[in-house]
Amino acid sequence: MHLDELRDLMEATYGLQDTERGIPATIAWLTEELGELAQAVRKGTREQQLHELGDVLAWVASLAAQLDLSMDEAVHRYADGCPKCARRPCACGQRASG
């Protein structure tokens, strides 16, 4: 499944609910799920980690749908490796943030 297919799936499944909930609430849910993923990474099983990673991806996809953004386009900046030095592995030691 491509990332935009995930976005479209989440929109078809939860789009009306997500739109009614709004972007600030979606960000709050995403943040909560990210915290649950962090806890699963620290103390959980592989199955719990997969569950929480799936939830984080679903909320990111829902946010992308609400913002009418392509997840495939967003991740494309990493297609050649590090966006700053274009190397794999990164040779500049800088994580792209801006």
N, C-alpha and C positions, 0 to 999 in steps of 0.2 A: 504494500500500500504506500503510495506517495503521500507526502505531508498534506498537500491540498485535498487529497481524497479523505484524509482524516478530518480536516477542517469541514469539508462538505458533509461528511457523515455526522459530525457533532451538530452541525447546523440543522440537518434534517431531523435529527433525534431530539435536540434540546433547544433549537433556535428560538422558538416562541418564548419559552421559559427564560432563556438567557437574555433576550431583548427586553422582556418585562422586568427582569432583575436588574439589568443595567451593567455598564462597564465597571463602576466602582465596586459593586458587589462581586462581579466576576473576578476582579483583581484580589479581593479579599478571600474568595474561595481558593483561587490559585495559590495564594500565599499560605493558606492553611494546609493545602495538599502538599506543598513544598516542605512544610514543617513535618508533616507525617512521613514524607519520603526520607527526610534527614533522620528521623527517629528509627525508621525501618533499616536504614543503612547502618546505623550505630548498633542497634539491638535486635533487629528482625531477621527472619529467615529469608532465603532467596525468593520464596513465593510472596512474602509480604513486600519485599522490595519491588518485585515485578508489579504487584497490585498498585502500589503507591506511585511508581513511575508511570504506569498507565493512566492513573488519575491526573497526574501533573500534565501529561501530554494532552489528555482530553480537555483540560481547562485552558491550556495554551491554545489549542485548536479553536475552542469556543471564543476566546478573546480575539483571535485572528478573524473569525467570522464576523463578530460584532464590529470590528474595525475595518472590515472589508479589505483585509490584507492577505496576500499570498504567502503562505508558509514556505513554499518552494522558492519564491523570490527572496524571502528573508534569509534562508539558509544558504542561498547561492553565494553570498559573500565569502563563505568558507570553502567553496568548491575547489580552489587551487591550494588549499592549505591555510596557513596563517594569512589573514588579510593585510597585515603590515609588511611581512617579508616574503610572502608567497612561497614559503618553504614547508615541507613535511619531512621530518618534524620541524617545528618552529625553531629558527636560528636566532631570532632577535630577543627571545625571552619575554616578549610583551604580549599579554592577552588583549585581544581586540575588545575595546569597551565603548568606543565612541563613534 
